[in-house]
């Protein structure tokens, strides 16, 4: 799993996101935390994954690119909307994958 340098964070996880990231990467339990990633297929924009799913031994973490963390499903939906809105405002389109990856390379 790869993490975007400038993660989008929900207000409920903003103060503890480093610890959450560490726990997710080390398969420690994280209830009520959702990871927003670039979509796993070309037809979608983003995926919202409950962190407990990532704890599953055979969950395919390779190739995941995390762009946000949220403390509830509703917060994850709002955050996903904000990400898409930012991409549209920046590019005038909905190519979330290219825009986010480009920002990651620039380090902004």
Secondary structure, 3 states (H helix, E strand, C coil): CEEEEEEEECCCCHHHHHHHHHHHHCCCCCCCCEEEEECCCCCCCEEEEEHHHHCCCCCCCCCCEEEEEECCHHHHHHHHHHHHHHHHHHHCCCCHHHHHHHHHHHCC
